[in-house]
Amino acid sequence: MDLLLASDHVERDDGAHGTPYRRRLAMDRTACETMLETWVTAFGTALNRPDIDRVLDLFEPEGFWRDLSALTWNVYTAEGHDAIRAMLSACLAEIAPTAWKIDQVLGSSDGIHQALLSFKTRAARCSAVLRLRGGRCWTLLTAVTELIGFRRCDTNLGGPTGERSGTARRPNSASHSGPIA
């Protein structure tokens, strides 16, 4: 086993080049990937129906869902089935998260399988970090990565004179004799 600097990030020991800040752990790639794929497929199906009871079956009873504006348009942590149910009941129909897929399997350590996910809502492209323990979600972090259908603002945010935001108008020193407030 090739052990580098320890961190929360884990990657498979398949000979691929990794960052020097990650631990490489040997793992049964097939078992981990199969568990993650099964969970993500069931999760996406349950959200599409929508079947909140089935979504809750996929989480540990005291599992965590931390949302960074992907579903709630706020920073919100739901801990346990009751809080996750309340969050989904309030936003699932309007937000409609779809197209859940695994972008990268981060690996498995101490029975915890981890992956980076991506998905879409009606308003945004989003990412997620999934951690499974015993086949059920222990933690899920969801976050907006890009808004859909919104143009970027021009960097010149000034008014009609073209001044940039944050620059103060100063009177001409020749025409102003008093202190500048």
C-alpha positions in Angstrom: 0.0 0.0 0.0 1.3 3.4 -1.0 0.6 5.9 1.8 1.1 9.6 1.1 0.1 12.6 3.2 -3.2 11.9 5.0 -6.4 13.9 4.2 -10.1 13.3 3.8 -9.6 12.6 0.1 -9.1 9.0 -0.8 -8.3 7.6 -4.3 -8.0 4.2 -5.7 -4.5 2.6 -5.9 -4.6 1.8 -9.6 -1.3 3.3 -10.6 -2.8 6.6 -11.7 -1.0 9.8 -10.8 -2.7 11.5 -7.9 -2.0 14.7 -6.0 0.6 14.3 -3.2 -2.0 15.3 -0.6 -4.1 12.3 -1.0 -3.9 8.8 0.5 -3.8 6.0 -1.9 -5.5 2.9 -0.6 -5.9 -0.5 -2.2 -9.5 -1.4 -2.7 -11.9 -3.7 -4.5 -12.8 -1.3 -7.3 -15.7 -3.3 -8.5 -17.5 -3.6 -5.2 -17.1 0.1 -4.4 -18.2 1.3 -7.8 -21.1 -1.1 -7.9 -22.4 0.1 -4.5 -22.0 3.7 -5.5 -23.7 3.2 -8.9 -26.6 1.3 -7.4 -27.1 4.0 -4.8 -26.9 6.9 -7.3 -29.3 5.1 -9.7 -31.9 4.5 -6.9 -31.5 8.0 -5.6 -32.0 9.6 -8.9 -35.0 7.4 -9.6 -36.6 8.3 -6.2 -36.1 12.0 -6.8 -37.5 11.9 -10.3 -40.8 10.2 -9.2 -40.7 12.0 -6.5 -40.7 9.4 -3.8 -39.4 11.0 -0.6 -39.9 7.9 1.5 -37.6 6.0 -0.9 -35.1 8.8 -0.8 -35.1 8.5 3.0 -34.6 4.7 2.8 -31.3 5.5 1.1 -30.0 7.6 4.0 -28.9 6.4 7.4 -31.4 7.4 10.1 -29.1 10.2 11.3 -27.5 10.9 7.9 -26.6 14.5 6.8 -27.5 16.4 3.7 -25.6 19.7 3.5 -27.0 21.9 0.7 -25.1 24.9 -0.6 -27.8 26.6 -2.7 -28.4 23.7 -5.0 -31.9 22.8 -3.7 -32.7 25.4 -1.0 -31.0 28.5 -2.5 -29.4 28.8 0.9 -26.8 27.1 3.1 -28.7 24.4 4.9 -27.9 21.3 6.8 -30.6 18.6 7.2 -29.7 16.1 9.9 -31.8 12.9 10.0 -34.8 11.7 8.2 -37.3 14.3 9.5 -35.1 17.2 8.5 -34.3 15.7 5.1 -38.1 15.1 4.5 -38.9 18.7 5.4 -36.2 20.0 3.1 -37.3 17.9 0.2 -41.0 18.6 0.8 -40.3 22.3 0.6 -38.2 22.3 -2.6 -38.2 19.1 -4.6 -41.1 19.8 -6.9 -39.8 23.3 -7.8 -36.1 22.5 -8.1 -36.5 19.1 -9.9 -32.9 17.7 -9.6 -32.2 15.3 -12.4 -29.3 13.6 -14.4 -27.4 12.3 -11.4 -24.1 10.7 -12.4 -20.8 9.7 -10.8 -18.0 12.0 -12.0 -15.3 10.3 -10.0 -15.0 7.5 -7.5 -12.8 8.7 -4.7 -12.4 5.3 -3.2 -13.2 3.3 -0.1 -11.7 3.3 3.4 -12.9 1.9 6.7 -16.2 0.9 5.0 -17.0 4.4 3.7 -17.4 4.7 -0.1 -16.9 8.1 -1.6 -17.7 9.7 -4.9 -18.0 13.1 -6.6 -21.4 13.5 -8.4 -22.9 15.9 -10.8 -26.6 16.7 -11.5 -28.9 19.4 -12.9 -31.8 21.4 -11.5 -34.1 23.7 -13.4 -31.9 26.6 -12.6 -28.3 25.2 -12.2 -25.7 22.7 -12.9 -24.6 21.2 -9.5 -22.0 19.0 -7.9 -22.1 16.7 -4.9 -19.9 14.7 -2.6 -21.4 11.4 -1.5 -20.2 9.2 1.4 -21.9 5.9 1.8 -21.6 3.7 4.9 -23.1 0.2 4.9 -24.8 1.0 1.6 -26.7 4.0 2.9 -25.9 7.7 2.7 -24.0 9.0 5.7 -23.3 12.4 4.2 -24.3 14.2 1.0 -23.0 17.7 0.1 -24.8 19.4 -2.8 -23.7 22.7 -4.3 -24.4 25.0 -7.3 -21.5 25.1 -9.7 -23.1 27.1 -12.6 -26.4 28.9 -13.1 -28.3 28.0 -16.3 -29.7 30.7 -18.5 -28.1 33.6 -16.8 -25.5 35.8 -18.6 -22.4 37.0 -16.8 -22.4 40.6 -15.8 -20.0 43.0 -17.5 -17.0 43.8 -15.3 -17.7 47.5 -15.8 -20.4 47.9 -13.2 -20.3 51.7 -13.1 -23.0 54.2 -14.0 -23.5 56.2 -17.1 -20.0 57.8 -16.8 -18.4 54.4 -16.9 -17.0 54.6 -13.4 -16.3 51.2 -11.8 -18.2 50.2 -8.7 -16.3 51.1 -5.5 -14.5 54.1 -6.9 -15.3 57.4 -5.2 -16.0 60.5 -7.1 -13.6 63.2 -6.0 -14.1 66.8 -6.7 -11.6 68.6 -8.9 -9.0 69.9 -6.5 -8.9 73.3 -8.3 -12.6 73.9 -7.8 -12.8 72.6 -4.2 -11.2 74.3 -1.3 -12.7 72.3 1.6 -11.8 68.9 3.0 -13.0 65.8 1.2 -15.5 63.9 3.3 
